[in-house]
């Protein structure tokens, strides 16, 4: 996003895998190079919560639960690394905790870098 891209373009640019081939000058044969990626690991986009886009209201027409405040929200999406459960060392690394900050309602976890670095 520092280069002026919006959030979705920035995420897609980070996830893309570039396949290239080159021609061997001696034999004239084409061979595929190792795909170029930004980082190693199984990186996937995941929804981690919601971002409130309207103010909290006590009542909205057609609201089912009249005891809870209402707010329209959109998904908060980020990139996460898929890690096989057997690689985890503590149960807390598997569990997510709910965190509210201003207009953000997020599930977060404290996890170390498992990409082998």
Kinemage of the C-alpha trace (Angstrom):
@kinemage 1
@onewidth
@group {chain A} dominant
@subgroup {mainchain}
@vectorlist {calphas} color= white
{ca unk a 1} P 0.000 0.000 0.000
{ca unk a 2} L 3.049 2.264 0.360
{ca unk a 3} L 3.265 2.374 -3.478
{ca unk a 4} L -0.245 3.836 -3.729
{ca unk a 5} L -2.187 0.562 -4.177
{ca unk a 6} L -5.484 0.010 -2.418
{ca unk a 7} L -5.728 -2.784 0.169
{ca unk a 8} L -7.024 -5.557 -2.122
{ca unk a 9} L -4.473 -4.831 -4.884
{ca unk a 10} L -1.689 -4.801 -2.304
{ca unk a 11} L -2.816 -8.166 -0.901
{ca unk a 12} L -3.107 -9.759 -4.353
{ca unk a 13} L 0.325 -8.418 -5.325
{ca unk a 14} L 1.779 -10.009 -2.190
{ca unk a 15} L 0.126 -13.375 -2.924
{ca unk a 16} L 1.021 -13.670 -6.600
{ca unk a 17} L 3.401 -16.352 -7.785
{ca unk a 18} L 5.431 -15.526 -10.884
{ca unk a 19} L 6.289 -18.429 -13.222
{ca unk a 20} L 9.109 -17.882 -15.723
{ca unk a 21} L 11.013 -19.989 -18.187
{ca unk a 22} L 14.378 -19.455 -19.830
{ca unk a 23} L 16.079 -20.774 -22.912
{ca unk a 24} L 19.325 -22.714 -22.526
{ca unk a 25} L 21.801 -21.033 -24.903
{ca unk a 26} L 23.728 -24.259 -25.581
{ca unk a 27} L 20.879 -26.725 -26.245
{ca unk a 28} L 18.078 -24.333 -27.148
{ca unk a 29} L 15.754 -26.092 -24.697
{ca unk a 30} L 13.328 -24.201 -22.523
{ca unk a 31} L 13.232 -24.877 -18.779
{ca unk a 32} L 11.020 -23.560 -16.006
{ca unk a 33} L 12.590 -21.600 -13.181
{ca unk a 34} L 11.565 -21.920 -9.537
{ca unk a 35} L 8.402 -19.812 -9.049
{ca unk a 36} L 9.144 -16.401 -7.500
{ca unk a 37} L 7.263 -15.610 -4.257
{ca unk a 38} L 7.566 -12.812 -1.715
{ca unk a 39} L 8.041 -15.212 1.236
{ca unk a 40} L 8.018 -18.931 1.929
{ca unk a 41} L 5.067 -20.618 3.613
{ca unk a 42} L 1.419 -21.205 2.853
{ca unk a 43} L 0.106 -17.634 2.980
{ca unk a 44} L -3.659 -17.215 2.564
{ca unk a 45} L -6.140 -14.355 2.971
{ca unk a 46} L -8.357 -14.836 6.035
{ca unk a 47} L -11.230 -12.872 7.525
{ca unk a 48} L -10.260 -11.933 11.071
{ca unk a 49} L -13.213 -9.819 12.137
{ca unk a 50} L -15.259 -6.782 11.199
{ca unk a 51} L -14.824 -3.051 10.739
{ca unk a 52} L -17.810 -0.935 11.750
{ca unk a 53} L -18.879 1.404 8.935
{ca unk a 54} L -21.804 3.128 10.687
{ca unk a 55} L -22.392 4.512 14.151
{ca unk a 56} L -23.903 2.316 16.868
{ca unk a 57} L -27.691 2.669 17.023
{ca unk a 58} L -30.129 1.497 19.654
{ca unk a 59} L -32.851 0.575 17.158
{ca unk a 60} L -32.967 -0.205 13.474
{ca unk a 61} L -36.106 -1.097 11.546
{ca unk a 62} L -36.435 -4.874 11.242
{ca unk a 63} L -33.835 -5.552 13.934
{ca unk a 64} L -34.385 -8.981 15.523
{ca unk a 65} L -32.630 -8.377 18.843
{ca unk a 66} L -33.950 -5.147 20.349
{ca unk a 67} L -31.677 -5.352 23.411
{ca unk a 68} L -28.384 -5.124 21.465
{ca unk a 69} L -27.076 -2.057 19.669
{ca unk a 70} L -26.872 -2.279 15.876
{ca unk a 71} L -24.087 -1.323 13.467
{ca unk a 72} L -23.382 -2.111 9.823
{ca unk a 73} L -19.927 -3.609 9.309
{ca unk a 74} L -17.679 -5.054 6.626
{ca unk a 75} L -15.180 -7.896 6.855
{ca unk a 76} L -11.620 -7.228 7.975
{ca unk a 77} L -9.270 -9.361 5.881
{ca unk a 78} L -5.568 -9.961 6.367
{ca unk a 79} L -2.911 -12.453 5.346
{ca unk a 80} L -2.123 -15.438 7.529
{ca unk a 81} L 0.196 -18.404 7.327
{ca unk a 82} L -1.390 -21.844 7.494
{ca unk a 83} L 0.543 -23.968 9.976
{ca unk a 84} L -0.040 -27.660 10.603
{ca unk a 85} L -1.236 -28.170 14.199
{ca unk a 86} L 1.582 -30.603 15.018
{ca unk a 87} L 4.063 -27.709 14.568
{ca unk a 88} L 2.468 -25.715 17.389
{ca unk a 89} L 4.122 -25.770 20.789
{ca unk a 90} L 1.331 -24.328 22.979
{ca unk a 91} L -2.458 -24.447 22.915
{ca unk a 92} L -2.592 -20.618 22.958
{ca unk a 93} L -1.015 -20.610 19.498
{ca unk a 94} L -4.110 -22.371 18.172
{ca unk a 95} L -6.740 -20.280 19.965
{ca unk a 96} L -8.000 -16.880 18.866
{ca unk a 97} L -9.130 -14.144 21.228
{ca unk a 98} L -11.675 -11.442 20.546
{ca unk a 99} L -10.345 -7.874 20.616
{ca unk a 100} L -12.349 -4.648 20.214
{ca unk a 101} L -10.637 -1.355 19.415
{ca unk a 102} L -12.666 1.662 18.252
{ca unk a 103} L -14.541 0.500 15.108
{ca unk a 104} L -12.602 -2.780 14.775
{ca unk a 105} L -13.884 -6.116 16.074
{ca unk a 106} L -11.030 -8.566 15.556
{ca unk a 107} L -9.958 -12.092 16.388
{ca unk a 108} L -6.250 -12.063 17.201
{ca unk a 109} L -3.587 -14.461 18.374
{ca unk a 110} L -0.041 -14.147 19.587
{ca unk a 111} L 1.982 -16.504 17.408
{ca unk a 112} L 5.652 -16.757 16.588
{ca unk a 113} L 7.137 -16.899 13.104
{ca unk a 114} L 7.056 -20.579 11.980
{ca unk a 115} L 8.320 -20.069 8.414
{ca unk a 116} L 11.715 -21.470 9.363
{ca unk a 117} L 13.410 -18.087 9.802
